Amino acid sequence: MFENIIGQAAAVETLRRDLSAGRLPAAILLSGPRYSGKLSAALEIARVLTCGQRGEWSCACPSCRRQRLLLHPATLLAGWRYFESDIAAAADCLRRVGSSPARYLFIRAVRKLTRRFDPLLWEGEESRLKPVSGALAQVEEALDLLSPEEAAGEGPIAEKMLEGVLAGCRQMARALPPQNIPLGLLRRAVAWLHLTTSGPGSRRVLILESAEGMLETSSNSLLKTLEEPPGDAYLILTTARRAALPPTVLSRLRTYPFAERGLEQTAEVLARIFHEEDRQYASLRDYFLAWQEVDPRELESLARRFAGVARGEEPEEEVLDRLKELFGDRRQGDTPGRERALIFYQELLARFQSLLGGGELDPRRLARWNALLRGHLEALERYNQSPLLNLESLLLGLRSAN
């Protein structure tokens, strides 16, 4: 179990022990920074729980084969993810390597997105699926051809087919609800859990990714299920910001913490999973951000200037113009724009801490700035808010909080 989870020995050992002893709670939370392997661990838990044998890593039972391809009907996925950079990185690996593991990596990266369009989740709102139905069918057809179980050998991948998949994925990623998990979708997913009947072969697993983005109505609707989970059903939440979840939800979950990986562990993940050994990255965050349309170093520089405006040290007009160039030419709720805004918030947090560490920022001012930033970050994560308007409002608030 969990042979694909690198650099998370403590979390993996606890999960392995609880699964082997049959003590895994019906509702758990995998908490830790982005890119720490939480979703991969959740999917491995689902594989073990639904395995027709004993859950060994090499198990070739029909259930495990479907789980590896993310096709198992007893696992349901919902919630937000950095889909486009994840898929782009896996596509690069597939182009360079083309092996069976690289095919699995790409297929799983894509199906982490396509499974969000499971008809079960959209029952009664099928009209919302129509704009992406063509792209979804095209992508799934290509994935079937790429499957290691169907592919004849490990020859070169047809670039035209791969580009078609990437284009379809971009269309689908931008059609998903921004950040939060809508109440109607969540209710349908929970209703699906309650269809469970007794017996190991009927276990169902619902994975809610980025649970910190849930609206209050959505998190409240989960409480009864968390208190009285249906038999043989499991609910796995993941979050990068545990403190953003309501205490009423946290109190009903067992948390398994995931840690930030170090340089050596990062290198091992890149080498073993992505076959990336030529280029050096300080973290997996840096690796995935390399697939963004905007250079992360540019966002870091902008964060310095943004903080400078808040302190009255930088010309506001120039920074506002740059914000408009990066975030203002996109429709409200556009997924890539939101991803860049979230990355920018991380850079701002790092910049605030750097100013404090250098004695350039009063701790009381930092506390006010952090409170403002958390409030705006929550608004960006949970509501369909324009990234540009969000950041302009934050800048005004920071200047007023001096």
N, C-alpha and C positions, 0 to 999 in steps of 0.2 A: 504493500500500500504506500502511496504518496512518494514513489520513487521520482516523480517529476517535479516535486517541490524541493527546491534547493535553498539552503540557507535559512531554514525555519525549523531547526531541530526541535526546539521546545514545543512549539505548537503542533508539529507533526507527531511527536511522540505521545502527547496527551490525546490527540485525536485517535491515533492508532490504538492506544490502550483502551479508550472508551468504546471504540467500535468493536474491538476484539472481545471485550467483556460484555457487550450488549448494554452498555450504560450511557450511550450517547443520548442526551436529552432530545425531545421532539422539537424544541425550538432553541436555536443557537445563533450566536453572533460571531462572525470572523472580523476582527477589528485590526486595522493597521494602515500604514501609508499606502498610497497608490503604488502599483507595480510590485507589491510584496507577495503575490501569489495567492490571494484570497479566493478569487473565482476558480482558479485551477484546483485549489484544495476543496472548494465546495462541490465541484464537478466530480472529483475523486471520491468524496463522501457519497455522492449520489450513485456512483458506479458500484461501490462496495455494498451499499444498502440494497441495491436491486440485483446484485449478482445472484445467478442461479446456483453457484457453488459456494466457495469459501472466501471470495473476494481477493484472491492473490493478484498481484500486479500483472502477471502473465496470463491470467484467466482468458480462455477463448470461448467461453459460453456465449450464446446468442445475445444475452442481455449486455454483457460487457462489450461485445463488438459494436452494438448499437450505441452504447454510451460513449465509446471512444470517438465515434463519428458525430456525436451530439444529435442522435436521431431517436433516442429512447422516449417513448410516449409517457413514461412515468416520471420524467423530469421536465419541469417547466421553468423558464427563465423570464424575469422581468427586471426593469430598472435601467438606469443610465450607465454608459461605459464610454471610454475613449475609443470608440469603434474604428475610426478612420486611421489613426496612427497605428493601432494594433494590427489591422489588416494590411496596411502598407508595409510594415516591418516583416510580417509573415510572407508577403508576396516577394519581397526582396530575397528572403532566405530561399524560397521556392525556386526563384530564377537562378540563384547561384548554385544551389545544391541539387534540387530535383529528386532527392531520395524519398523513400516512404515516410520517414519521420518528418521531413519537410512538407510533404503532402498533408500529413495529419495536422501539422501545425497550422497550415493555411486553411484547411477545411474547418478546423475548430475555431479559428479566429473569425471566419466568415459566419459560421453557424451561431456563434455567440450573438451575432446581430440578427440573422434570419429567424432564429427561434423566438425573438421578441414579437414576431408576426404570426405566432401560432393562432389559428382560428379560435381556439378556446378562449383566448384573452380578448378577442374582439367581437364575441357573439353579441348581436344586436347593433353593432357599429361597423358592419362589414363594408359600408360605403367608404370608410376611412382607409381601407386596404386597397381599394380599386386603383388609386394612383401609382401604387408600387407593385401591383400584382404581376405585371409583365416582367419587371426587373427581378422579382422574387423567383418566378418560374425559370427565367434565363439563368440566374445564378445557381439554382439548385440543379439544373440540368448539367451545368459545367462542373459542379462539385461531384456529381455522380461519375463523370468521366475522369476526374482527377483522383478519385478514391483509390488508395493503394490496393484495395481488394478487386478493383476493376481494371486498373491501369496495367498495360502489358509492358513490364519492365520499368525502368526508371530513366527514360529518355528525356530530351528537352521538352519544356512546356511550351505550348503554342502561345506566343505573345498576344495574338489577337484575342484569343479566348480569355486570357488573364486580364487584359485591359477591359474586356466586356464585363467581367466579374467585378473589377474595381469600380467601374462606372455605375453598375447596378447597386453596389454597396453604398456608394456616396449618396445615391438617390434615396435609398432606404434609411440610412442613418439620419438624414435631414428631415425625414417624414415622421420620426418618432417624437413623442412628447418630450419637451425639454426638461431634463433633469429629474423631475418628480415622477412618482408612480401614481397615475390617476386613480381616483376612488373607484370608478366603475370597473376598471381593469383589475384592481386589487380584489374587489368583491368576487369577480368571476374566477380569479385564481384560487381564492380561499374556498369557494363553492366546489371547485374541482377537487381540492384536497379532501373534502368531506364525502366524496364519492368512493373513498377507499373502503375496501373490504378486508377481512382478516387474512393473514398469511403472508410470508415473506415475499412471495411472487407478486403481490399486489401493492407493495410499498410505493408511495408517491413522494416526490421531493419537489418543493417549491423553493427556488432561489431568488431572493430579492436583492439585487445589487445596488450599491450606492443608496442605502436606506436612509442616510442623512438628508436626502432630498425629498422625502415624503412630506406631503402637506399634513397638517394636523388632523384633518378629517380622515385621511388614509391611515395614519398611525393609530388613531382611536379605533378605527374599524378592525384593527388587528388584535386588540386587547383580548377579546373573548376567545379567539382562536389560540392565542398564546397561553391563556389560562387553562383551557380545556382542548388541547390538540386532538384531532380525530385519530382513531387507532391506526397504526401503521402508516402515519403521515408525518413528514418532517419538513420543518420550515427553517431555511438557512438565510440569514441576513448578512450582508457584508457592508462595511462602512470604513471610510478613511477618516471620519471625524466622529468618534464615539460620543463625545460630549454634546453633539448636536441632536442626538436622539432623545426623545422625551424620557424622563425618569420612569414613567409608568411602563414604557416599553422595555427599557433596560432591565428593570427589576424582574422581568419575566423571561429573560434570556441568559443562558450561560455564555460568557465571553471567552473566546480563544484568541489571545493577542498574537499578532504577527509583527515582526520587527523590521526596521530599516536594514537592508543588506549592506555589508561593507564592500570595499573594493575587491577583495579576493572572491567573495561570493558573487558579486556582480559579474566579474570576469568568467566565473564558472557557468552562470546562467547563460551569458551571451555565447560562450563556446559550445556548451552542450545542447542548448535549446535552439539558438538562432545561428549557430555555426559562424559566429562573428569573432574573428581573432585578429584581423588586420587593423581595425580602428579601436582606439581606447576610449572608454567612457567612464566617468567618475561614478555614475549611478545608472540604474535602469531608467530612471526618469529622464536623464540626459539622452539615453538611447532612443526612447520613444518620442521625445520632443524633437529629435532630429528629423522626424517624418512630418512635422508640422509645416504649414505653408510659410510661417514666419520664423526667422531664426530666434531661438530662445535667448541668445545673447543680446539681441535687440530689445527684447522685453525686459531683460535685466537692466539694460541701460536706461530704458524708459522709466522703470521703477525708481531708479536713482533720481531722475529728473522730476518725477511725480512727487516724491517725498521732498525734493528741493522746493517745488512750488508751494507745498503745504507749509514749509518753513519760511517762505518768503525769500528764497535764495535763487529761484529760477523764474524766467519769464513765463507767465501762465499761458499766454496766447500760443507760443510755440508748442507746448506740451498738449494743449487742447487740439491743435491742428493735427498733431501726430496721432492722438487718440482717434480722431475722426477718420484718418487714413486707415488705421488698423481695424476699427470696429464700426465705423459709421456707414459703410457702403454695403451693408448686409441687412437682410430683412430681419425683423424682430424674431428672436428665438432661433436664429440660424446656428446649427450645431457647431461648425468649426469656429465661428466667432465666439460662442460661449466657451469652447475649450480654451481658446487663447485668453479669454478674460479670466478663466479659472487659473491658468498658468500665471497670468500677470498678478493675480492676487497672491499666489505663492511667492513670487518675487518681491512683492511689496512687504509681505510678512518678514522675509529674510532681510530686506533692507531696514525695516524698523528695528529688528534685533541687532543688526550691525551698528546702527546709530546709537542704540542704547549701550552696546558693549564698548563703543569708542568714546563714551561719555558725551556724545553730541545731542542726546535726547533725554529729557527729564523723565524719570519713571512714571510720574503722574500723567504727563502728556502721552507717553506710550500707552498707558492703560486706557486713556480716552480714545486714542487712535485705534487700538485693537478692538475696542467695543464697537466703534463705528464700522471698522472693516468687517467684523463678524456679522453685523447686521446687514450690511450690503451683500456680503457673500451669501448669506442665507436667502436674501431676496433673489439673487441670481440663480441659486441652486433650485429653489422651490417654485419660482414663479416665471412666467413667460415674459421676462423683462429684457428690454434692449440693453446689451452689454455697454454700449456707449453712454446711454442715459444713466445707467447704474454707476459707471466710473466717474462721470461728470458730477453726479450727486455726491459721491464719496469725496472727491477732491474739494468740493465746496464745504462739506462737513468737516474735513480735516483742517482746512484753513480757519473755520469758525471755532474749532476746538482748541486753538492755540492759547 
